[in-house]
Amino acid sequence: MGNWDDAAGYMRVAAFAIFVYDWLLTLPAEIRMYRRQESRLRPSVACILLVLVRYLGLAALITNLIGFFAQLFINVPRQCQHLSLIMPVMQCFAVWASHVVFVARTVGICNNDKTVSIVFTLLATAISGVELFAQLHSRKSDMGSSGNCVLHYDAEDNISYVYYLAAALFDLAVVVITCSTLRGAGGGGPTGFMNRLWNSSIVYFCVTTIFNIVNMVFYAMFNNSGETVFCAMGIAVTSIASTRVILDAQGHIYPTQNGTRHMSQLSSGDRSTPTPPPIAVIDICPRLSLPPQSLMAERRDTFVSTYAESLLPEMSLGENRMSSQSRFIGSAKHDSAIGTFHSIDLETEPPRSPSIRSPPRSPLVSQMPKPASMADRNDPPSYSPC
């Protein structure tokens, strides 16, 4: 019995050390995820799930360590009874958060199929109820010789292994339903982002399933300390796997390797999209052939464009179209990226079409002189290329 106690203690320390080591490795990615949130009061679903799976797993590990190593329960045995109720409940909370992560990931891989969502929601709810019942039905607390509080299960009515059996069946159902759904969707399997997400998470599924099976065997065959040898390791591995699934998905969406960063992480000076100039004036050229008299009257129409509109190569506006060359006034750095600089003459009379407001007169733009005589009206007008 002493050997099992020592092994259980070593495995608990190893599980906590692995959890802390992985937490330190993934802490930068976690901080980047927090900084990407638009509002601290309204975080994203992925951020909420990350907090739940990571820190509920940490709470379950801490309560497990306190119960096994703390020598505080000799004089207050009732506290051991309370702790024996808290430990399995915290373990259930941690694994439920992991179930939510795996369900959300699988539903996303299956292209948010409504049938898959309903099936997984019902399955996760049923599995969670079975896990809670299995943990609380035959539990009992026992104080060790050193004054620690150890969680045991009734040997005559022990169904604690059903907890890990249900978890292993859930993992197996996730893998089978995901593979069958992707194969039936066409193409023989996932592609693109779904392919990367599936390949990165299948390893975590396998590791979690292995520890669930190992714990199921120990809880079914051994009693006292022997059955809980891999309990803490199972909690740590499940929490780490769920955390990695979330962070890997965020890493595919917001890559940070090889100097690549998401646009939301860049300052305005680092982005490739140029900063909008004060005024963007775009030429409007007639699409239809009109008589020279009408062309002379409607020679130049301008309007003030927004920055997004000025980046469009062409926009249909009734009988007029937008030129692909954007003329920006007052900002020399946009010459090569967007358009060519030259002065633009404005018609003195208000524009007839399109029905967009004309820009205010600016000292940067001069007025176009009127023709000297009516004879000049017969001359074909010259236009700048659109």
C-alpha positions in Angstrom: 0.0 0.0 0.0 2.9 2.3 0.8 4.3 1.8 -2.7 1.0 2.9 -4.2 0.9 6.0 -2.0 4.4 6.9 -3.1 3.5 6.4 -6.8 0.3 8.4 -6.5 2.3 11.3 -4.9 4.9 11.3 -7.6 2.4 11.2 -10.3 0.5 14.1 -8.8 3.7 16.2 -8.6 4.6 15.2 -12.2 1.2 16.2 -13.4 1.3 19.6 -11.8 4.9 20.2 -13.1 3.8 19.3 -16.7 0.8 21.6 -16.4 2.9 24.5 -15.2 5.5 23.9 -17.9 2.9 23.9 -20.7 1.3 27.0 -19.1 4.6 28.9 -19.3 5.1 27.7 -22.9 1.7 28.9 -24.1 1.5 32.0 -21.9 2.6 34.4 -24.8 -0.1 33.0 -27.1 -2.7 33.4 -24.3 -1.6 37.0 -23.7 -1.9 37.8 -27.5 -5.4 36.3 -27.5 -6.4 38.5 -24.6 -5.0 41.6 -26.4 -7.0 40.8 -29.5 -10.3 41.1 -27.6 -12.3 44.1 -28.7 -13.8 44.6 -25.3 -12.7 43.2 -21.9 -16.3 43.1 -20.8 -17.4 41.1 -23.8 -14.7 38.5 -24.7 -15.0 36.1 -27.5 -16.2 32.6 -27.1 -12.7 31.2 -27.7 -11.3 33.4 -25.0 -14.0 32.3 -22.5 -13.4 28.6 -23.3 -9.6 29.1 -22.9 -10.1 30.5 -19.4 -12.5 27.8 -18.4 -10.4 24.8 -19.6 -7.1 26.1 -18.3 -8.1 27.5 -14.9 -10.8 25.0 -14.1 -8.2 22.3 -14.7 -5.7 24.2 -12.5 -8.3 24.4 -9.7 -9.0 20.6 -10.0 -5.3 19.9 -9.8 -4.8 22.2 -6.8 -7.7 20.6 -4.8 -6.3 17.2 -5.7 -2.9 18.1 -4.4 -4.2 19.7 -1.3 -6.2 16.6 -0.4 -3.3 14.3 -0.9 -0.4 16.3 0.6 -1.9 18.6 3.2 -1.7 17.2 6.7 -4.5 19.3 8.1 -7.4 16.9 8.5 -6.6 14.9 11.7 -8.3 17.4 14.0 -11.0 18.5 11.6 -12.3 15.3 9.8 -15.4 17.2 8.6 -13.2 19.3 6.3 -12.0 16.1 4.7 -15.6 15.1 4.0 -16.2 18.5 2.4 -13.0 18.3 0.4 -14.0 14.8 -0.8 -17.1 16.4 -2.3 -15.2 19.3 -3.9 -12.5 17.3 -5.6 -14.8 15.2 -7.9 -17.0 18.1 -8.7 -14.1 20.3 -9.7 -12.8 17.4 -11.9 -16.2 17.2 -13.6 -16.2 20.9 -14.2 -12.8 20.7 -15.8 -13.7 17.8 -18.1 -17.0 19.5 -19.0 -15.2 22.5 -20.3 -13.0 20.2 -22.3 -16.1 18.6 -23.8 -17.4 22.0 -24.9 -14.1 22.8 -26.6 -14.0 19.5 -28.5 -17.7 19.9 -29.5 -17.1 23.4 -30.8 -14.0 22.4 -32.7 -15.7 19.4 -34.3 -18.8 21.4 -35.2 -16.5 24.0 -36.8 -14.7 21.3 -38.8 -18.0 19.9 -40.0 -18.9 23.4 -41.3 -21.3 24.2 -38.5 -23.8 21.5 -39.6 -27.0 21.8 -37.6 -27.5 18.1 -37.3 -24.0 17.6 -36.0 -24.4 20.4 -33.5 -27.6 18.9 -32.1 -26.1 15.4 -31.9 -23.0 16.6 -30.1 -24.9 18.8 -27.7 -27.2 16.0 -26.7 -24.2 13.6 -26.5 -22.1 15.9 -24.3 -25.1 16.6 -22.0 -25.7 12.9 -21.5 -22.0 12.1 -21.0 -21.7 14.9 -18.4 -24.6 13.6 -16.4 -23.1 10.1 -16.4 -19.7 11.4 -15.3 -21.1 13.4 -12.4 -23.2 10.4 -11.2 -20.2 8.0 -11.4 -18.0 10.4 -9.4 -20.5 11.0 -6.6 -22.3 7.7 -6.3 -19.7 5.5 -4.5 -17.2 8.0 -3.3 -16.0 8.1 0.3 -13.3 10.0 2.1 -10.5 8.5 4.2 -7.8 10.1 6.2 -4.3 8.8 5.7 -1.8 8.1 8.5 -0.1 11.5 7.8 -3.4 13.4 8.2 -4.1 13.9 4.5 -7.5 13.4 2.9 -7.7 10.7 0.3 -10.7 10.0 -2.0 -11.8 6.4 -2.1 -14.7 4.5 -3.6 -16.8 1.8 -2.2 -15.4 -1.6 -3.3 -18.8 -3.3 -3.2 -20.6 -0.6 -5.3 -17.7 0.9 -7.3 -18.8 2.6 -10.5 -16.1 5.3 -10.6 -14.6 3.7 -13.7 -17.8 4.6 -15.6 -16.6 8.2 -15.4 -13.5 7.5 -17.6 -15.5 5.0 -19.7 -18.0 7.7 -20.6 -15.1 10.2 -21.4 -13.4 7.6 -23.6 -16.7 6.9 -25.5 -17.2 10.6 -26.0 -13.7 11.0 -27.5 -14.3 8.0 -29.7 -17.7 9.4 -30.9 -16.1 12.8 -31.7 -13.5 11.1 -33.9 -15.9 8.8 -35.7 -18.6 11.4 -36.3 -16.1 13.9 -37.5 -14.4 11.5 -40.0 -17.7 10.3 -41.3 -19.1 13.8 -41.8 -16.0 15.0 -43.6 -15.9 11.9 -45.8 -19.5 12.3 -46.7 -19.1 16.0 -47.5 -17.0 15.3 -50.6 -13.4 15.5 -51.5 -12.4 12.6 -49.3 -11.5 14.7 -46.2 -11.0 18.2 -44.8 -9.1 20.8 -46.8 -7.4 24.1 -46.1 -8.0 25.5 -42.6 -10.2 22.5 -41.5 -7.4 20.2 -42.5 -4.8 22.0 -40.4 -7.2 22.2 -37.5 -8.0 18.5 -37.7 -4.4 17.4 -38.0 -3.4 19.5 -35.1 -6.1 18.3 -32.8 -6.1 14.6 -33.6 -3.0 14.1 -31.5 -4.7 15.7 -28.5 -7.7 13.4 -29.0 -5.4 10.3 -29.0 -3.5 11.3 -25.9 -6.7 12.2 -23.9 -8.3 8.9 -24.9 -5.3 6.9 -23.9 -5.3 8.4 -20.4 -9.0 7.9 -20.0 -8.6 4.2 -20.8 -5.6 3.9 -18.4 -7.6 5.6 -15.6 -10.6 3.4 -16.4 -8.5 0.2 -16.0 -7.0 1.4 -12.7 -10.3 2.5 -11.2 -11.9 -0.8 -12.1 -9.1 -3.1 -10.9 -7.6 -1.3 -7.9 -8.8 0.2 -4.6 -7.6 3.0 -2.3 -4.5 4.9 -3.6 -3.9 2.5 -6.6 -7.0 3.7 -8.4 -6.0 7.3 -8.3 -2.4 7.0 -9.5 -3.2 8.6 -12.9 -6.1 10.7 -11.8 -4.1 14.0 -11.6 -2.3 13.2 -14.8 -5.6 12.7 -16.6 -6.8 16.1 -15.4 -3.6 17.8 -16.6 -3.5 16.1 -20.0 -7.2 16.9 -20.7 -6.7 20.5 -19.8 -3.5 20.9 -21.8 -5.1 19.2 -24.8 -8.1 21.5 -24.8 -6.0 24.5 -24.4 -3.7 23.5 -27.3 -6.8 23.0 -29.5 -7.9 26.6 -28.9 -4.5 28.2 -29.3 -3.7 26.2 -32.4 -6.9 27.3 -34.0 -6.1 30.9 -33.1 -2.6 30.5 -34.4 -4.0 29.4 -37.8 -6.3 32.5 -37.9 -3.7 35.0 -36.5 -0.3 33.6 -37.6 2.7 35.1 -35.9 5.6 33.0 -37.2 8.0 34.1 -39.9 7.2 37.8 -39.4 3.6 37.3 -40.4 1.1 39.1 -38.2 -2.6 39.7 -38.3 -3.8 43.1 -39.4 -5.4 43.8 -36.0 -1.9 43.4 -34.4 -0.3 46.0 -36.7 0.0 49.7 -36.1 -1.1 52.0 -38.9 2.5 52.7 -39.9 3.2 48.9 -40.3 0.2 48.1 -42.5 0.6 47.8 -46.3 -2.6 49.7 -46.9 -1.7 53.4 -47.2 -3.0 56.0 -44.8 -5.9 57.9 -46.4 -5.0 61.4 -47.7 -7.0 64.5 -46.8 -9.0 64.6 -50.1 -9.3 62.0 -52.9 -10.6 63.5 -56.2 -11.5 60.9 -58.8 -12.2 61.7 -62.5 -15.5 60.8 -64.0 -15.4 60.0 -67.8 -18.6 59.6 -69.9 -19.4 56.0 -70.9 -21.7 56.9 -73.9 -20.8 58.9 -77.0 -22.4 62.3 -76.7 -22.4 65.3 -79.1 -19.4 67.7 -78.8 -21.6 70.4 -77.3 -22.8 68.1 -74.5 -19.3 66.8 -74.0 -17.9 70.4 -73.6 -20.5 71.2 -71.0 -19.9 68.0 -69.1 -16.1 67.9 -69.7 -15.1 67.5 -66.1 -17.2 66.3 -63.1 -15.6 65.6 -59.8 -16.7 64.4 -56.5 -15.2 63.8 -53.1 -14.7 60.1 -52.5 -14.2 58.1 -49.4 -10.9 56.4 -49.0 -12.3 52.9 -49.6 -14.0 54.0 -52.8 -10.8 55.6 -54.0 -9.1 52.2 -53.9 -11.6 50.6 -56.3 -10.4 50.2 -59.9 -13.8 50.8 -61.4 -17.3 51.6 -60.2 -20.5 51.9 -62.3 -22.4 55.1 -61.6 -25.3 55.3 -64.0 -23.9 56.6 -67.3 -20.5 57.4 -65.8 -17.8 55.2 -64.5 -15.0 55.8 -62.1 -11.5 56.1 -63.5 -8.9 53.5 -62.4 -6.5 56.3 -61.7 -7.1 58.0 -58.4 -5.6 61.5 -57.9 -4.8 62.3 -54.4 -4.1 65.8 -53.3 -1.7 66.7 -50.5 0.0 63.3 -50.0 3.0 62.4 -52.2 3.5 58.9 -50.9 0.5 57.5 -52.8 1.8 58.3 -56.3 3.2 54.8 -57.1 0.7 52.7 -55.2 -2.6 54.2 -56.3 -2.5 56.9 -59.0 -0.6 59.6 -60.8 -0.5 63.3 -59.7 -1.7 66.0 -62.0 -3.8 69.1 -61.6 -7.6 68.7 -62.1 -9.7 71.5 -63.7 -13.1 72.0 -62.3 -16.2 73.1 -64.3 -17.6 76.4 -63.1 -21.2 75.3 -63.4 -22.5 72.6 -61.1 -22.2 69.0 -62.4 -25.2 67.4 -64.0 -24.3 63.7 -63.4 -23.7 61.6 -61.4 -25.9 62.7 -58.5 -23.1 62.9 -56.0 -22.2 66.1 -54.2 -19.4 68.1 -55.7 -16.4 69.0 -53.6 -16.0 72.4 -52.2 -13.8 74.8 -54.1 -10.2 74.4 -53.0 -7.2 76.6 -53.6 -5.4 73.4 -54.6 -7.5 73.1 -57.8 -7.9 75.8 -60.4 -11.0 76.5 -62.5 -11.1 75.4 -66.1 -11.3 78.5 -68.5 -14.3 78.8 -70.7 -13.9 78.5 -74.5 -13.1 81.8 -76.3 -15.6 81.4 -79.1 -18.4 79.2 -80.4 -16.1 77.9 -83.1 -14.0 76.1 -80.4 -17.0 74.1 -79.5 -16.8 72.1 -82.7 -13.3 71.0 -81.9 -13.2 67.5 -80.3 -12.3 67.8 -76.7 -9.2 66.2 -75.3 -9.4 64.0 -72.3 -6.9 62.5 -69.9 -7.0 58.7 -70.0 -9.3 57.0 -67.5 
